Amino acid sequence: MNLGHLSPTDQLLSALPLVGPRLLLSRAKHRSLAGHSRMAKRLARWIPGYTHQGDAFFTADGASAATVARRQAGFAELSQQLRSMAPRSLAATAEARAGLPDLQLTSQYRVPYPFSEMARTHLPVPSFWAQAEGVSLIDLDGNRFHDLTGSYGVNLFGVDFYRQTMAEGARLGDALGPVLGGYHPCVLDNVQRLQAISGQEAVSFHMSGTEAVMQAVRLARYHTGRRKLVRFCGAYHGWWDDVQPGPGNPMPPGHVYTLRDMDERSLQVLRRRRDIACVLVNPIQAMHPNRNAPGDTALVTGRHHTAVPREAYAAWLQRLREVCTECGIALIFDEVFLGFRLAPGGAQAYYGVQADLVTYGKTLGGGFPVGVVCGAARWMQRYRSERPADICFARGTFNAHPHVMGAMNAFLRRLDSPEVQRLYEGMNERWQAERDRFNQALTEAGVPVRLDGLSTVWTVNFLCPSRYHWMLQYYLRRHHLALSWVGSGRLVFGLQFTPADLARVRTAFVQACRDMQRDGWWDALPDAGRSMRRRIASEIWEALRR
């Protein structure tokens, strides 16, 4: 990652007054489809659907007959065990699927699409839970799983913690009930606590993290008079049009530039262009700059992404801060997912860099849905006194709902308590030591899997190419480890996990990897990476010809 001076070519482009900014922008984009949204959308419309059925499912990488036989036997055994362990949970999921498009999407794209039909038919995964307690989720059949989903980032302190904050919030809000528009008295305390946490002057409340990001971008555009926003390749900022510009968004990417994270050329684009209103930063990108969040649909070749050292990412953010200040661009930290997992003061405190606007969500709601924007007063102002008709309107019906504000108040007060503050003491060192123990166990087991991470959020790295890395999620499920729908790529822990809990997860995780290796899914082939890429290209070409 280039954080030094510009190359001679880029220096020359910087000196060109007319075509220079356009060419610099092109060079600052990541050299992948993730960095070129228009090309990615065109390609997505062109790629045909096809499916591997029968023997083709097991031979997609050209494996030997002996390996295929091991895979078929292991697949049959795994299928039988997954079906028999949760019949009630599976029946509820099958019944709900027809009426829940979200469930249709997650079941369809849990694995790479050529394998999806076979996996969905023979390796069903339930989507219903009956109960949660401690570090466990319990399904409709009474099976207990270790919860590695983190409830998409919400569950930092454990379900019992949030059960208490939600109950307290409901008690606080009962006097007002569904009365909306005004504020519950606890809102004043919430604002003051958020001002102290964020170091910002003003606060606004919203109904989701996506909505909070929408408002932050809206305010940046309002105050700069500019339209374009910059996001970094691989970052996620919610599902709305401008910040999710590639496949998955029916609109063309009209107002967003997707640039390389941690690259001098991106800074030069910010300096040269005069149409950029804001820069969005998701601090979790320090785990894997310029790459999308891990998802099993993308796992083919070996992937080993090492997290950027804290000092290096802090230095990058500081340079970004300086350039944004110099150019009048709003620097927005999107902490909706990562939130308070790095420090009580979030990523601003962890990296020592102050943003202009910060968005929070998920865990801050104390278990209820919420979005929050904190920012400097000049960026948060919604109107101009000198032009009274020129306003920046954003006011949702359920913003600052009394029950949500009550649960947030309970969360914020607990965040300041000595027992919660102690959880942060030596947190980075403690979780790094746990990852080291996991990796030592994986090395001793001789499996091609390693873990990296940022605090309590871990990425699963694979050391060898394979078209079947995604199978790991099903082996983990068999060993009672529950992951989010995207599969094997990410483990999200909570601070309530004890060393004994983590030891049990480690044992189960390693055994799942052993089982997958025993069944032949990681059998190495000569020149496997190139061979598989050629096979995939050939499959697509054949499907197009049909």
PEBELNOR-V738062 format. One record per pair of residues at least 6 apart in sequence whose ideal C-beta (glycine too) atoms are under 7 Angstrom apart, sorted by the first residue. I is the first residue (numbers start at 1). J is the second residue. D is the distance in Angstrom with one decimal. If there is no record, write none. Layout:
I,J,D
I,J,D
This chain:
1,262,4.2
1,263,6.4
1,289,6.5
2,263,5.4
2,264,5.3
3,262,6.2
3,264,6.1
3,316,6.3
4,264,6.5
5,264,6.9
6,14,6.7
6,264,5.6
6,265,7.0
6,268,6.3
10,24,6.7
10,27,6.5
10,265,5.8
10,268,6.6
13,20,4.7
13,23,4.8
13,24,5.0
14,20,5.9
14,24,6.6
14,268,6.1
14,272,6.8
20,272,6.8
21,272,4.6
21,273,5.5
24,265,6.4
24,268,5.6
24,269,5.5
24,272,6.0
25,257,6.5
25,269,5.4
27,265,5.4
28,259,4.7
28,260,5.9
28,263,6.6
28,265,4.1
28,266,4.8
28,269,4.7
29,35,4.3
29,36,6.0
29,258,6.3
29,259,6.1
29,260,6.9
30,233,3.8
30,260,4.9
30,290,5.1
33,39,6.0
33,40,4.1
33,43,6.4
34,40,7.0
34,233,5.1
34,234,6.1
34,292,5.9
35,233,4.5
35,258,5.4
35,260,6.9
37,245,4.1
37,246,4.4
37,253,4.0
37,258,5.9
38,252,6.9
38,253,6.1
40,246,4.4
40,247,5.7
41,246,6.1
41,247,5.8
44,247,4.1
47,540,6.3
48,540,6.7
48,543,4.1
48,544,5.3
49,113,6.6
50,114,5.9
50,539,6.5
50,543,4.0
51,114,5.7
51,117,4.8
52,60,5.6
52,114,4.8
52,115,5.7
52,118,6.7
53,118,6.4
57,115,6.4
57,118,4.9
58,68,4.8
58,71,4.7
58,72,5.8
59,68,5.7
60,467,5.0
60,535,6.8
61,467,4.8
61,525,6.3
61,532,5.6
61,535,6.9
62,525,6.4
62,531,6.5
62,535,6.8
63,523,6.0
67,520,4.3
67,523,4.6
70,519,5.5
70,520,3.8
71,519,5.9
71,520,4.8
71,521,6.4
74,519,2.8
74,520,6.9
78,123,6.7
78,474,5.9
78,475,7.0
78,478,6.3
79,122,4.4
79,123,5.9
81,478,5.6
82,123,5.9
82,124,6.5
82,474,6.7
82,477,6.6
82,478,6.4
83,90,6.9
83,124,6.7
85,141,7.0
85,143,6.0
86,126,5.3
86,139,5.6
86,141,4.7
86,143,6.0
87,141,6.6
88,140,4.3
88,141,4.9
89,126,3.4
89,128,5.4
89,139,4.4
89,140,4.4
89,141,5.5
90,124,5.2
90,126,5.3
92,128,4.8
92,140,6.1
93,126,4.9
93,127,4.8
93,128,6.1
96,103,6.0
97,103,5.0
97,104,6.0
97,107,6.7
103,127,5.9
106,485,4.1
107,120,5.6
108,116,5.7
109,297,5.6
110,119,6.9
110,296,6.6
110,485,6.0
110,487,5.9
111,119,4.9
111,296,5.5
111,297,6.6
111,470,4.5
112,297,5.3
112,470,6.4
114,539,6.9
123,474,5.0
125,477,6.3
126,139,5.9
128,139,6.7
128,140,5.6
129,137,5.1
129,138,6.8
129,139,5.9
130,138,5.5
130,139,6.1
130,140,5.1
131,138,4.2
132,147,7.0
132,159,4.2
133,159,6.6
133,160,6.7
134,158,6.8
134,160,6.7
135,146,5.8
135,147,5.8
135,496,6.3
135,497,5.6
135,501,5.0
136,144,5.0
136,145,6.5
136,146,6.4
136,147,6.3
137,145,4.9
137,147,4.7
137,482,5.3
138,144,5.3
143,480,6.8
144,480,6.6
145,480,4.7
145,481,6.5
145,482,4.0
146,480,6.4
146,481,5.3
146,482,6.7
146,504,6.9
146,505,5.2
147,482,5.6
148,481,5.7
148,482,6.1
148,483,5.3
148,491,4.6
148,492,6.3
148,493,6.9
149,482,5.9
149,483,6.1
149,484,4.5
149,492,6.2
150,492,2.7
150,493,6.7
150,494,6.5
152,362,6.9
152,484,6.5
153,337,4.2
153,339,6.5
153,362,4.5
153,363,6.6
153,492,6.7
154,362,4.5
154,363,5.2
155,162,6.9
155,494,5.1
156,340,6.2
156,341,5.9
156,363,4.7
156,494,5.6
156,495,6.1
157,494,6.1
157,495,5.7
157,496,6.0
158,494,5.1
158,496,3.2
162,366,6.2
162,367,3.6
165,366,3.5
165,367,5.7
165,407,4.9
165,410,4.0
165,411,5.0
165,414,6.9
166,366,6.2
166,367,4.1
166,368,6.4
166,407,5.2
168,406,6.6
168,407,6.9
168,410,4.2
169,366,5.8
169,368,6.7
169,403,5.2
169,404,6.8
169,406,3.3
169,407,2.8
169,410,5.6
170,403,5.3
170,406,6.8
172,184,6.9
172,186,5.9
172,406,3.2
172,409,6.7
173,184,6.2
173,402,3.4
173,403,3.9
173,406,4.4
176,184,5.7
176,402,4.3
179,402,6.9
180,397,6.0
180,398,6.6
180,401,6.7
183,400,5.7
184,402,4.3
184,405,5.1
184,406,6.7
186,405,5.5
186,406,5.8
186,409,4.2
187,400,5.9
187,405,5.3
189,409,5.9
190,405,6.1
190,408,5.5
190,409,5.5
190,412,6.3
191,203,4.9
193,412,4.4
194,203,4.9
194,372,6.6
194,374,5.7
195,201,6.7
195,203,6.6
197,344,6.9
197,345,5.6
198,348,6.8
198,358,5.3
198,374,3.9
199,348,6.5
199,354,6.0
200,358,6.4
200,374,4.0
200,375,5.2
200,376,6.1
201,376,5.6
201,377,4.3
202,375,5.9
202,377,5.2
202,380,3.8
203,372,6.5
203,374,5.3
204,215,6.5
204,373,4.8
204,380,6.7
205,372,5.9
205,399,4.9
205,400,4.5
206,212,4.7
206,215,6.1
206,371,3.6
206,372,6.8
206,373,6.9
206,396,6.3
206,399,5.8
207,369,6.3
207,371,6.1
207,396,5.4
207,398,5.2
207,399,6.4
208,361,6.5
208,369,5.8
208,371,4.8
209,238,6.2
209,336,3.2
209,359,6.5
209,361,3.1
209,362,6.2
209,371,4.9
210,238,3.2
210,239,6.0
210,240,5.7
211,371,4.9
211,396,6.9
212,336,6.7
212,359,4.1
212,361,5.9
212,371,3.2
212,372,5.9
212,373,5.1
213,237,5.1
213,238,5.1
213,243,6.3
213,334,5.8
213,336,6.9
213,359,5.2
214,240,5.7
215,373,5.3
215,394,4.9
216,332,5.0
216,357,4.5
216,359,5.4
216,373,5.2
217,229,5.7
217,242,6.6
217,278,5.9
218,392,6.1
218,394,6.3
219,357,6.8
219,379,5.7
219,380,6.4
219,392,6.0
220,277,4.5
220,278,3.6
220,330,3.8
220,332,6.8
220,357,6.9
220,379,7.0
221,227,6.2
221,277,4.6
222,392,4.0
223,379,5.9
224,277,4.5
224,328,6.4
224,330,6.8
226,275,5.2
226,276,6.0
226,277,4.0
227,255,5.3
227,275,6.3
227,277,6.5
228,255,5.7
228,256,7.0
228,257,6.1
228,275,4.6
228,276,4.9
228,277,6.3
229,242,6.2
229,255,6.5
229,256,5.4
229,277,5.9
229,278,5.1
229,280,6.3
230,257,4.9
230,259,5.8
230,270,6.9
230,276,5.8
230,279,4.6
230,280,6.9
231,237,6.3
231,243,5.9
231,256,6.1
231,258,5.7
231,280,4.7
232,259,5.9
232,260,7.0
232,261,3.9
232,281,7.0
232,285,6.2
233,258,5.4
233,259,6.8
233,260,5.9
233,261,6.4
233,290,4.4
234,285,6.1
234,288,6.6
234,289,6.8
234,290,5.0
234,291,4.5
234,292,5.0
235,280,6.9
235,282,4.2
235,285,5.1
236,282,6.3
236,293,5.9
237,243,3.9
237,280,5.4
237,282,6.2
237,334,5.2
238,244,6.8
241,249,5.7
241,251,4.8
242,255,5.4
242,256,5.3
243,256,6.8
243,280,6.6
245,253,3.4
245,256,4.9
245,258,6.7
259,266,4.2
259,269,6.3
260,266,5.4
260,290,5.8
261,285,5.6
261,289,4.1
261,290,5.2
262,289,5.2
262,316,4.9
267,319,6.4
267,323,5.0
270,276,6.2
270,279,6.9
270,323,5.0
270,324,6.9
270,327,5.7
270,329,6.2
271,323,6.2
271,327,6.2
276,329,5.4
277,329,6.9
277,330,6.5
278,329,6.2
278,330,4.0
278,332,5.3
279,320,6.6
279,324,5.9
279,329,5.9
279,331,5.5
279,332,6.7
280,332,5.1
280,334,5.7
281,317,6.9
281,332,6.8
281,333,5.4
281,334,6.6
282,334,4.7
283,333,6.5
283,335,6.6
283,338,5.5
283,347,3.8
283,351,7.0
284,337,6.1
284,338,4.8
284,454,6.3
284,457,6.6
286,307,6.0
286,308,4.7
286,313,4.3
286,454,5.9
287,307,4.8
287,453,6.8
287,454,4.9
287,457,7.0
287,459,5.7
288,305,4.2
288,459,6.5
289,308,6.1
291,305,6.2
292,298,6.8
293,490,6.6
294,459,5.5
294,460,6.6
294,489,2.4
294,490,5.0
295,486,4.2
295,487,6.6
295,489,5.5
296,470,3.6
296,473,6.3
296,486,6.4
296,487,3.3
296,488,5.6
296,489,6.2
299,462,6.9
299,469,3.9
299,470,5.4
300,465,6.9
300,467,5.9
300,532,6.0
301,465,4.6
301,529,5.0
302,462,5.2
302,463,5.5
302,464,5.0
302,465,5.0
303,461,5.8
303,462,5.4
304,450,6.8
304,461,4.4
304,463,6.1
305,452,6.7
305,459,6.3
305,461,6.3
306,452,5.8
307,452,5.2
307,453,6.6
307,454,5.6
313,351,6.5
314,351,4.3
314,352,5.9
314,353,6.6
317,351,5.3
317,353,4.3
318,353,5.5
320,331,6.5
321,331,5.9
321,353,5.3
324,331,4.2
330,356,4.6
330,357,5.9
330,379,6.0
331,355,4.9
331,356,5.0
332,355,6.2
332,356,6.8
332,357,4.6
332,359,6.9
333,347,5.7
333,348,6.3
333,355,4.1
333,358,4.7
334,359,5.2
335,346,5.0
335,347,5.5
335,358,6.0
335,359,6.3
335,360,5.5
336,359,5.5
336,360,6.4
336,361,3.9
336,362,6.0
337,362,6.5
338,347,6.2
339,346,6.5
339,360,5.9
339,362,5.8
339,363,4.9
339,364,6.3
340,346,6.0
340,363,6.1
340,415,6.9
341,455,4.9
341,456,5.5
341,457,6.6
342,350,3.9
342,455,5.6
343,349,4.5
343,350,4.5
343,424,6.5
344,415,6.0
344,421,7.0
344,424,6.1
348,354,5.8
348,355,6.2
348,358,6.5
356,375,6.1
356,376,5.7
356,379,5.2
357,373,6.1
357,375,3.9
357,379,5.6
358,374,4.8
358,375,6.8
359,371,6.8
359,372,6.8
359,373,5.5
360,372,4.4
361,370,5.9
361,371,4.6
361,372,6.7
364,370,5.9
364,372,6.1
364,408,6.1
364,411,6.4
365,404,5.8
365,407,6.1
365,408,5.8
366,407,3.3
366,408,5.4
366,410,5.4
366,411,3.7
367,407,5.8
368,403,6.5
368,404,4.4
368,407,4.9
370,404,5.5
370,408,6.4
382,391,5.9
382,392,4.9
383,391,4.5
384,390,5.3
414,420,5.5
423,495,4.7
427,455,6.6
428,455,6.5
431,455,5.7
431,456,6.0
434,502,5.5
435,451,5.2
435,453,5.8
435,458,6.5
437,506,6.5
438,451,5.2
438,506,5.3
438,509,6.9
439,450,5.3
439,451,5.8
441,506,5.7
441,510,4.9
442,449,5.3
442,450,6.2
442,510,6.1
442,513,6.5
445,510,5.1
445,513,6.4
445,514,5.7
447,513,4.0
447,514,6.4
447,517,5.3
448,462,5.9
448,463,4.0
448,464,4.4
448,522,5.7
449,460,6.4
449,462,6.1
449,513,5.2
450,461,4.8
450,463,6.4
451,458,5.0
451,459,7.0
451,460,6.2
451,461,6.9
452,458,6.9
452,459,5.2
452,461,6.0
453,459,6.0
456,492,6.7
456,493,4.3
456,494,6.7
456,495,6.7
457,490,6.8
457,492,5.5
458,490,7.0
458,491,4.4
459,489,6.7
459,490,6.1
460,488,5.4
460,489,5.6
460,491,6.9
462,469,5.0
464,522,6.1
464,524,6.0
465,528,4.2
465,529,4.3
465,532,5.9
466,521,6.5
466,522,5.6
467,532,5.7
468,521,4.1
469,488,6.7
470,487,5.7
470,488,6.4
471,516,6.0
471,521,5.1
472,488,4.2
472,512,6.7
472,513,7.0
472,516,5.7
473,483,5.9
473,487,4.1
473,488,4.4
475,512,4.0
475,515,5.2
475,516,4.8
476,483,6.3
476,488,6.8
476,509,6.8
476,512,4.7
478,512,6.9
479,508,4.1
479,511,5.8
479,512,4.6
480,508,6.4
481,505,6.6
481,508,5.5
481,509,6.4
516,522,6.7
525,531,6.1
